Amino acid sequence: MLAELSYWQITSLRVAGGLGGVLLVAGTLVYLHLFKMVSFMQSRLGPMEAGPFGSLQLLAEVGKHLQKEDIFPRKADKFVFGAAPFVILASTFLLVAVVPAGPDVWFVNVDTGIYLAMAVSSVSVIGILMAGWGSANKYSMMGGLRATGQLIAYELPLILAVVGVVIQAGTMNMQGIVAAQANGEIFGWGGIGNPYILTQGVAFFVFMIAMQAELTQAPFDMPIAESELVSGYLTEYSGMRFLLFFIGEFATAGVFASIAAVLFLGGWWAPIPGLAFDDNVWNLLGPLLLIGKIVILTFIVFWVRFTFPRFREDQLQRIAWKFLIPIALANIVVTALFKVWF
Amino acid sequence: MTDISDRQQLSYIAAQAADARVNLELETEGMTLNIGPQHPATHGTLRIIAKLDGEQVIAADPVMGYMHRGYEKLTEVRTYPQVTTLINRIDWLGSFANEVPFILAAERLMEVEAPPRAQSIRTILFEMSRIANVVLFLGDMAVQVGAVTPVFFAFRDREHILNQIEAVTGGRFHPNFDRIGGLKDDLPAGWINETKQVMKKMRSFCDEIETLVLGNEIFQARTRGIGVIPADVGLSYGLSGANIRASGVDWDVRRDNPCGLSYDQVDWKVWTHPDGDSFSRFWVRLQEVRESTKIVDQLLETIPAGPIMAKVPRIIKVPAGEAFVETENPLGVMGYYIVSKGDLVPYRVKIRSASFNNMSISPWLLKGVYVPDIITILASLYFILGDIDR
């Protein structure tokens, strides 16, 4: 179906899909998790007035933030301060580019897809450091520095966890990883394919923890730490720019969850025996399946976020270097050995 | 040393100078972080000036007085019954507890004693205001450590207590219910059974906090061994209440000197903890809430019949003299020193509030900790700004 369209039609579809895939998913996550799920956990209702069950609350919030004055602190480095939210948002959009949502529903299909994703995900560190530095605020500065140390430390387990999957799939292409799971076998049994959460469970565990830290959600929310650093690098932001950070946070959560879904849960494909559809059906069904998996994974992220207290900076580094990285390395070794033997 | 040539001497001086230059260049500049007066962790207007090296605190200095309301002076122009309205606002989370020591001191000067029924109800309300206060601490401590959810549970369950206090006194936060010689009113019908139900809810809240916060490994990693107060240091700084009991000092004014309150009629336990760290302060307070519910339950069974007001003159004039009464308030030992010249108004009132002394240890305690631990330690010391500044 998509193949009949001309190049520019496909391109504009992909751009629109990318925007929608980031913003709509982010909005859904804000409503489902931040507004509703957390409210129910904390024995309250959450927003109920704007739209049915408060579903339009986010639009109201966006409207509120757009009306607010765009305040620059007097001593701020104006360019750095102003550009920081866009850097973070750019990182998110670059990240979503490699995530496939169906046999033909993809934005870019590069051979080194997951490699590209891991590379551009570090760009957000620069944005956070810019925000911390540019604000000319001691709390922001400390938040920015904490974020940098934390994100660099947790890049490693994140990448090492991915390496296990890449070894098993034999490809870095995201579509290839989905196909490898759909056609895979668990020790010769291929009844439901091989969603890598089954054979790469350890890597999934490490990936989810590292992802929590990359998203700076509690228990790894040291950079924001609203009870000690006020709001860390977000302290001085208001209005539109704060909104960009806010959307960026949830969009990044959605995009990281989609990468985790592709790597470990089979992406747009579903592990049901005897499931054989036409590509056109997968093109429609795939995005829905992927969004469902994103919602489940982000549910875990926000469930943990609103349950656990936060670590101290040194404890957080200790977990990364002394716990997660050795586990991920051991996982790589074991995966490689099994890959050679079977 | 005479055979050192000029050349050697010069090179030695040059090396020294180079060393000094390097030291000067490598010396990092400390940062002064101004925590407060507007800061989410100080829940009020406490200001802490912290000198930092990286994230480590070199020196911390609390600045108090942003919310000073001059209650000690104001009491000098108010009659004794009017004073309770003011002092309600000292520790605003457990307001009834503020009234009791003042009323007891005034009663001692007037040589009246509240009837047994009033004493019993006074003790019940005293303990209920303790529960209302400390329950919020249990939630708030979790927030300061980074978990957002428990504080909502705390607010949810504190509501039950506040409803019961409101049913008796008419005020949720500021009951203004205690009178010299007794209480303003008797209990409403059906209140005793309702309160027993509420005490059950509070006990289940404690269990919930125990699993959600106290048992959490991250919480323990953040609080165990942090902010350790040895017993002698704590005593020398005048710490009281759960803060000093968490350091292993078995001192509770309720048990040791229950003047005018019916703590000697019930079976309860004073909990202490040997560690003296932030965790043990949280743990002791959690046990205290449980003990308080037990005290209330037992007292509800045995409220004596009789009047709730002793015979006192319509216009209260307190005879000349001095009296000091202290009680074990939610935040620690609180006492009022009243000097009377036989007037309608006190001549002088000195308020010994617990948080002021509890905060005074903070420069000693915060030296050398990391910035995140400042917040944990302050939260575990548990101060209320009104109680510091009065």
Interface residues (C-beta under 8 A of the other chain):
Chain A: V38 M41 Q42 S43 R44 K138 Y139 M142 A218 P219 D221 M222 A225 E226 S227 E228 L229 V230 F306 T307 F308 P309 R310 F311 R312 E313 D314 Q315
Chain B: M31 L33 N34 H39 P40 A41 E55 A142 V143 Q144 V145 G146 A147 V148 T149 F152 F153 R156 L212 V213 N216 I218 F219 A221 R222 Y370 V371 P372 D373 I374 I375
